[in-house]
Amino acid sequence: MRVLIALLVIIYLVGVGVVLAPTIQAKWKDASAADLVASVMQELPKALAWPARAFRSITGRGRGEP
């Protein structure tokens, strides 16, 4: 059971990293550290909710379809 929970946590954290990657990549070289952190903090709620968006895209919910 611990292995299953650990696997789910790892998958969740990797998903968060995948969602945040474009923001980090865009700001990494050109922006200051404070600007990078501000951008990441702004995108963090969206990144943490990636499982809900993935579920909605798979099931077709949330697009006005019945």
Biopython code that builds the backbone (N, CA, C, O; Angstrom):
import numpy as np
from Bio.PDB.StructureBuilder import StructureBuilder

atoms = [
    (1, "MET", "N", (0.828, -1.190, 0.000)),
    (1, "MET", "CA", (0.000, 0.000, 0.000)),
    (1, "MET", "C", (0.873, 1.256, 0.000)),
    (1, "MET", "O", (0.555, 2.247, -0.656)),
    (2, "ARG", "N", (1.961, 1.199, 0.733)),
    (2, "ARG", "CA", (2.880, 2.346, 0.763)),
    (2, "ARG", "C", (3.482, 2.619, -0.602)),
    (2, "ARG", "O", (3.678, 3.768, -0.997)),
    (3, "VAL", "N", (3.771, 1.544, -1.311)),
    (3, "VAL", "CA", (4.359, 1.709, -2.642)),
    (3, "VAL", "C", (3.358, 2.371, -3.581)),
    (3, "VAL", "O", (3.737, 3.222, -4.386)),
    (4, "LEU", "N", (2.099, 1.994, -3.490)),
    (4, "LEU", "CA", (1.072, 2.592, -4.326)),
    (4, "LEU", "C", (0.912, 4.081, -4.015)),
    (4, "LEU", "O", (0.823, 4.896, -4.933)),
    (5, "ILE", "N", (0.874, 4.437, -2.751)),
    (5, "ILE", "CA", (0.759, 5.840, -2.361)),
    (5, "ILE", "C", (1.983, 6.621, -2.826)),
    (5, "ILE", "O", (1.853, 7.730, -3.345)),
    (6, "ALA", "N", (3.153, 6.053, -2.646)),
    (6, "ALA", "CA", (4.379, 6.717, -3.080)),
    (6, "ALA", "C", (4.379, 6.920, -4.598)),
    (6, "ALA", "O", (4.799, 7.967, -5.090)),
    (7, "LEU", "N", (3.913, 5.928, -5.322)),
    (7, "LEU", "CA", (3.847, 6.042, -6.783)),
    (7, "LEU", "C", (2.877, 7.137, -7.204)),
    (7, "LEU", "O", (3.175, 7.908, -8.116)),
    (8, "LEU", "N", (1.725, 7.215, -6.552)),
    (8, "LEU", "CA", (0.757, 8.268, -6.865)),
    (8, "LEU", "C", (1.311, 9.656, -6.552)),
    (8, "LEU", "O", (1.098, 10.594, -7.320)),
    (9, "VAL", "N", (2.013, 9.791, -5.442)),
    (9, "VAL", "CA", (2.617, 11.078, -5.086)),
    (9, "VAL", "C", (3.682, 11.467, -6.106)),
    (9, "VAL", "O", (3.761, 12.629, -6.505)),
    (10, "ILE", "N", (4.482, 10.529, -6.520)),
    (10, "ILE", "CA", (5.528, 10.810, -7.510)),
    (10, "ILE", "C", (4.910, 11.224, -8.838)),
    (10, "ILE", "O", (5.373, 12.176, -9.467)),
    (11, "ILE", "N", (3.863, 10.516, -9.273)),
    (11, "ILE", "CA", (3.197, 10.876, -10.528)),
    (11, "ILE", "C", (2.595, 12.267, -10.430)),
    (11, "ILE", "O", (2.677, 13.048, -11.378)),
    (12, "TYR", "N", (1.989, 12.584, -9.284)),
    (12, "TYR", "CA", (1.389, 13.902, -9.088)),
    (12, "TYR", "C", (2.451, 14.998, -9.164)),
    (12, "TYR", "O", (2.249, 16.010, -9.834)),
    (13, "LEU", "N", (3.571, 14.804, -8.486)),
    (13, "LEU", "CA", (4.627, 15.815, -8.478)),
    (13, "LEU", "C", (5.277, 15.980, -9.849)),
    (13, "LEU", "O", (5.643, 17.090, -10.236)),
    (14, "VAL", "N", (5.420, 14.891, -10.575)),
    (14, "VAL", "CA", (5.952, 14.987, -11.939)),
    (14, "VAL", "C", (4.981, 15.770, -12.817)),
    (14, "VAL", "O", (5.409, 16.577, -13.643)),
    (15, "GLY", "N", (3.685, 15.542, -12.648)),
    (15, "GLY", "CA", (2.687, 16.297, -13.399)),
    (15, "GLY", "C", (2.748, 17.778, -13.093)),
    (15, "GLY", "O", (2.620, 18.606, -13.996)),
    (16, "VAL", "N", (2.942, 18.122, -11.825)),
    (16, "VAL", "CA", (3.082, 19.524, -11.443)),
    (16, "VAL", "C", (4.311, 20.120, -12.129)),
    (16, "VAL", "O", (4.258, 21.242, -12.632)),
    (17, "GLY", "N", (5.394, 19.387, -12.151)),
    (17, "GLY", "CA", (6.603, 19.864, -12.820)),
    (17, "GLY", "C", (6.412, 20.047, -14.313)),
    (17, "GLY", "O", (6.941, 20.989, -14.903)),
    (18, "VAL", "N", (5.655, 19.146, -14.924)),
    (18, "VAL", "CA", (5.396, 19.264, -16.365)),
    (18, "VAL", "C", (4.580, 20.506, -16.667)),
    (18, "VAL", "O", (4.835, 21.189, -17.659)),
    (19, "VAL", "N", (3.597, 20.807, -15.821)),
    (19, "VAL", "CA", (2.778, 21.990, -16.041)),
    (19, "VAL", "C", (3.590, 23.269, -15.818)),
    (19, "VAL", "O", (3.397, 24.255, -16.529)),
    (20, "LEU", "N", (4.488, 23.257, -14.844)),
    (20, "LEU", "CA", (5.287, 24.447, -14.541)),
    (20, "LEU", "C", (6.491, 24.625, -15.471)),
    (20, "LEU", "O", (7.067, 25.712, -15.524)),
    (21, "ALA", "N", (6.872, 23.597, -16.191)),
    (21, "ALA", "CA", (8.077, 23.641, -17.018)),
    (21, "ALA", "C", (8.090, 24.776, -18.048)),
    (21, "ALA", "O", (9.112, 25.451, -18.173)),
    (22, "PRO", "N", (7.011, 25.014, -18.784)),
    (22, "PRO", "CA", (7.072, 26.117, -19.759)),
    (22, "PRO", "C", (7.303, 27.482, -19.111)),
    (22, "PRO", "O", (8.017, 28.319, -19.663)),
    (23, "THR", "N", (6.708, 27.704, -17.955)),
    (23, "THR", "CA", (6.896, 28.971, -17.254)),
    (23, "THR", "C", (8.339, 29.121, -16.803)),
    (23, "THR", "O", (8.945, 30.179, -16.971)),
    (24, "ILE", "N", (8.877, 28.075, -16.239)),
    (24, "ILE", "CA", (10.264, 28.116, -15.763)),
    (24, "ILE", "C", (11.222, 28.284, -16.928)),
    (24, "ILE", "O", (12.181, 29.052, -16.847)),
    (25, "GLN", "N", (10.963, 27.569, -18.006)),
    (25, "GLN", "CA", (11.852, 27.649, -19.168)),
    (25, "GLN", "C", (11.832, 29.045, -19.787)),
    (25, "GLN", "O", (12.871, 29.551, -20.213)),
    (26, "ALA", "N", (10.666, 29.662, -19.837)),
    (26, "ALA", "CA", (10.559, 30.993, -20.445)),
    (26, "ALA", "C", (11.252, 32.056, -19.606)),
    (26, "ALA", "O", (11.783, 33.020, -20.158)),
    (27, "LYS", "N", (11.260, 31.906, -18.301)),
    (27, "LYS", "CA", (11.794, 32.941, -17.412)),
    (27, "LYS", "C", (13.195, 32.646, -16.900)),
    (27, "LYS", "O", (13.794, 33.497, -16.243)),
    (28, "TRP", "N", (13.726, 31.483, -17.177)),
    (28, "TRP", "CA", (14.963, 31.035, -16.544)),
    (28, "TRP", "C", (16.149, 31.961, -16.802)),
    (28, "TRP", "O", (16.858, 32.320, -15.862)),
    (29, "LYS", "N", (16.377, 32.348, -18.036)),
    (29, "LYS", "CA", (17.578, 33.121, -18.365)),
    (29, "LYS", "C", (17.351, 34.626, -18.370)),
    (29, "LYS", "O", (18.260, 35.392, -18.052)),
    (30, "ASP", "N", (16.143, 35.054, -18.730)),
    (30, "ASP", "CA", (15.920, 36.475, -18.946)),
    (30, "ASP", "C", (15.396, 37.230, -17.730)),
    (30, "ASP", "O", (15.547, 38.450, -17.654)),
    (31, "ALA", "N", (14.795, 36.541, -16.796)),
    (31, "ALA", "CA", (14.140, 37.223, -15.678)),
    (31, "ALA", "C", (14.974, 37.095, -14.404)),
    (31, "ALA", "O", (15.838, 36.227, -14.283)),
    (32, "SER", "N", (14.685, 37.985, -13.465)),
    (32, "SER", "CA", (15.347, 37.900, -12.160)),
    (32, "SER", "C", (14.737, 36.746, -11.363)),
    (32, "SER", "O", (13.689, 36.210, -11.724)),
    (33, "ALA", "N", (15.401, 36.385, -10.294)),
    (33, "ALA", "CA", (14.910, 35.293, -9.457)),
    (33, "ALA", "C", (13.548, 35.630, -8.867)),
    (33, "ALA", "O", (12.681, 34.761, -8.767)),
    (34, "ALA", "N", (13.356, 36.876, -8.479)),
    (34, "ALA", "CA", (12.070, 37.282, -7.909)),
    (34, "ALA", "C", (10.957, 37.173, -8.954)),
    (34, "ALA", "O", (9.844, 36.758, -8.632)),
    (35, "ASP", "N", (11.253, 37.541, -10.194)),
    (35, "ASP", "CA", (10.261, 37.439, -11.258)),
    (35, "ASP", "C", (9.946, 35.980, -11.566)),
    (35, "ASP", "O", (8.792, 35.634, -11.820)),
    (36, "LEU", "N", (10.958, 35.128, -11.546)),
    (36, "LEU", "CA", (10.760, 33.697, -11.772)),
    (36, "LEU", "C", (9.862, 33.108, -10.691)),
    (36, "LEU", "O", (8.922, 32.372, -10.992)),
    (37, "VAL", "N", (10.150, 33.430, -9.436)),
    (37, "VAL", "CA", (9.344, 32.914, -8.330)),
    (37, "VAL", "C", (7.916, 33.442, -8.407)),
    (37, "VAL", "O", (6.967, 32.704, -8.145)),
    (38, "ALA", "N", (7.759, 34.704, -8.761)),
    (38, "ALA", "CA", (6.420, 35.276, -8.886)),
    (38, "ALA", "C", (5.624, 34.586, -9.992)),
    (38, "ALA", "O", (4.431, 34.326, -9.837)),
    (39, "SER", "N", (6.282, 34.297, -11.090)),
    (39, "SER", "CA", (5.602, 33.609, -12.190)),
    (39, "SER", "C", (5.212, 32.190, -11.802)),
    (39, "SER", "O", (4.114, 31.734, -12.119)),
    (40, "VAL", "N", (6.105, 31.499, -11.122)),
    (40, "VAL", "CA", (5.816, 30.129, -10.675)),
    (40, "VAL", "C", (4.669, 30.139, -9.667)),
    (40, "VAL", "O", (3.779, 29.292, -9.732)),
    (41, "MET", "N", (4.687, 31.084, -8.744)),
    (41, "MET", "CA", (3.615, 31.160, -7.748)),
    (41, "MET", "C", (2.271, 31.487, -8.392)),
    (41, "MET", "O", (1.227, 31.047, -7.910)),
    (42, "GLN", "N", (2.291, 32.249, -9.464)),
    (42, "GLN", "CA", (1.054, 32.580, -10.169)),
    (42, "GLN", "C", (0.499, 31.353, -10.890)),
    (42, "GLN", "O", (-0.717, 31.179, -10.960)),
    (43, "GLU", "N", (1.367, 30.508, -11.421)),
    (43, "GLU", "CA", (0.942, 29.319, -12.152)),
    (43, "GLU", "C", (0.718, 28.108, -11.244)),
    (43, "GLU", "O", (0.173, 27.100, -11.693)),
    (44, "LEU", "N", (1.122, 28.189, -9.995)),
    (44, "LEU", "CA", (1.056, 27.036, -9.096)),
    (44, "LEU", "C", (-0.358, 26.492, -8.889)),
    (44, "LEU", "O", (-0.523, 25.273, -8.923)),
    (45, "PRO", "N", (-1.385, 27.312, -8.678)),
    (45, "PRO", "CA", (-2.729, 26.726, -8.517)),
    (45, "PRO", "C", (-3.172, 25.914, -9.737)),
    (45, "PRO", "O", (-3.783, 24.854, -9.601)),
    (46, "LYS", "N", (-2.855, 26.425, -10.931)),
    (46, "LYS", "CA", (-3.192, 25.680, -12.151)),
    (46, "LYS", "C", (-2.403, 24.374, -12.215)),
    (46, "LYS", "O", (-2.930, 23.343, -12.634)),
    (47, "ALA", "N", (-1.153, 24.423, -11.803)),
    (47, "ALA", "CA", (-0.321, 23.227, -11.845)),
    (47, "ALA", "C", (-0.790, 22.178, -10.845)),
    (47, "ALA", "O", (-0.754, 20.981, -11.133)),
    (48, "LEU", "N", (-1.222, 22.617, -9.686)),
    (48, "LEU", "CA", (-1.668, 21.672, -8.666)),
    (48, "LEU", "C", (-3.002, 21.024, -9.024)),
    (48, "LEU", "O", (-3.338, 19.969, -8.487)),
    (49, "ALA", "N", (-3.757, 21.635, -9.915)),
    (49, "ALA", "CA", (-5.061, 21.104, -10.306)),
    (49, "ALA", "C", (-4.992, 20.301, -11.601)),
    (49, "ALA", "O", (-6.031, 20.073, -12.222)),
    (50, "TRP", "N", (-3.834, 19.872, -12.024)),
    (50, "TRP", "CA", (-3.718, 19.180, -13.300)),
    (50, "TRP", "C", (-4.508, 17.873, -13.354)),
    (50, "TRP", "O", (-4.993, 17.529, -14.433)),
    (51, "PRO", "N", (-4.668, 17.126, -12.267)),
    (51, "PRO", "CA", (-5.465, 15.893, -12.400)),
    (51, "PRO", "C", (-6.927, 16.162, -12.777)),
    (51, "PRO", "O", (-7.521, 15.400, -13.540)),
    (52, "ALA", "N", (-7.501, 17.235, -12.246)),
    (52, "ALA", "CA", (-8.893, 17.565, -12.578)),
    (52, "ALA", "C", (-9.017, 17.947, -14.049)),
    (52, "ALA", "O", (-9.961, 17.529, -14.719)),
    (53, "ARG", "N", (-8.079, 18.732, -14.555)),
    (53, "ARG", "CA", (-8.120, 19.107, -15.965)),
    (53, "ARG", "C", (-7.910, 17.892, -16.865)),
    (53, "ARG", "O", (-8.542, 17.781, -17.915)),
    (54, "ALA", "N", (-7.033, 16.989, -16.462)),
    (54, "ALA", "CA", (-6.808, 15.777, -17.251)),
    (54, "ALA", "C", (-8.065, 14.909, -17.271)),
    (54, "ALA", "O", (-8.421, 14.361, -18.315)),
    (55, "PHE", "N", (-8.730, 14.781, -16.147)),
    (55, "PHE", "CA", (-9.960, 14.001, -16.082)),
    (55, "PHE", "C", (-11.036, 14.605, -16.966)),
    (55, "PHE", "O", (-11.725, 13.889, -17.692)),
    (56, "ARG", "N", (-11.180, 15.922, -16.903)),
    (56, "ARG", "CA", (-12.196, 16.590, -17.722)),
    (56, "ARG", "C", (-11.895, 16.451, -19.211)),
    (56, "ARG", "O", (-12.812, 16.295, -20.017)),
    (57, "SER", "N", (-10.632, 16.506, -19.576)),
    (57, "SER", "CA", (-10.303, 16.379, -20.995)),
    (57, "SER", "C", (-10.521, 14.953, -21.494)),
    (57, "SER", "O", (-10.890, 14.747, -22.650)),
    (58, "ILE", "N", (-10.297, 13.983, -20.637)),
    (58, "ILE", "CA", (-10.501, 12.587, -21.027)),
    (58, "ILE", "C", (-11.984, 12.270, -21.145)),
    (58, "ILE", "O", (-12.403, 11.608, -22.095)),
    (59, "THR", "N", (-12.777, 12.731, -20.197)),
    (59, "THR", "CA", (-14.204, 12.403, -20.179)),
    (59, "THR", "C", (-15.048, 13.337, -21.028)),
    (59, "THR", "O", (-16.212, 13.033, -21.291)),
    (60, "GLY", "N", (-14.503, 14.456, -21.462)),
    (60, "GLY", "CA", (-15.248, 15.402, -22.264)),
    (60, "GLY", "C", (-16.088, 16.358, -21.445)),
    (60, "GLY", "O", (-16.843, 17.153, -22.005)),
    (61, "ARG", "N", (-15.973, 16.295, -20.139)),
    (61, "ARG", "CA", (-16.737, 17.200, -19.267)),
    (61, "ARG", "C", (-16.062, 18.553, -19.246)),
    (61, "ARG", "O", (-14.858, 18.661, -19.477)),
    (62, "GLY", "N", (-16.836, 19.579, -18.969)),
    (62, "GLY", "CA", (-16.285, 20.915, -18.865)),
    (62, "GLY", "C", (-16.173, 21.650, -20.176)),
    (62, "GLY", "O", (-15.691, 22.783, -20.213)),
    (63, "ARG", "N", (-16.614, 21.021, -21.266)),
    (63, "ARG", "CA", (-16.559, 21.661, -22.583)),
    (63, "ARG", "C", (-17.957, 21.940, -23.120)),
    (63, "ARG", "O", (-18.135, 22.177, -24.315)),
    (64, "GLY", "N", (-18.947, 21.911, -22.233)),
    (64, "GLY", "CA", (-20.307, 22.178, -22.660)),
    (64, "GLY", "C", (-20.993, 20.971, -23.258)),
    (64, "GLY", "O", (-22.108, 21.086, -23.767)),
    (65, "GLU", "N", (-20.350, 19.815, -23.210)),
    (65, "GLU", "CA", (-20.963, 18.605, -23.729)),
    (65, "GLU", "C", (-21.741, 17.918, -22.614)),
    (65, "GLU", "O", (-21.325, 17.968, -21.456)),
    (66, "PRO", "N", (-22.857, 17.279, -22.937)),
    (66, "PRO", "CA", (-23.629, 16.582, -21.890)),
    (66, "PRO", "C", (-22.950, 15.341, -21.378)),
    (66, "PRO", "O", (-23.485, 14.662, -20.501)),
]
sb = StructureBuilder()
sb.init_structure("model")
sb.init_model(0)
sb.init_chain("A")
sb.init_seg("    ")
for serial, (resi, resn, name, xyz) in enumerate(atoms, 1):
    if name == "N":
        sb.init_residue(resn, " ", resi, " ")
    sb.init_atom(name, np.array(xyz, "f"), 0.0, 1.0, " ", f" {name:<3s}", serial, name[0])
structure = sb.get_structure()
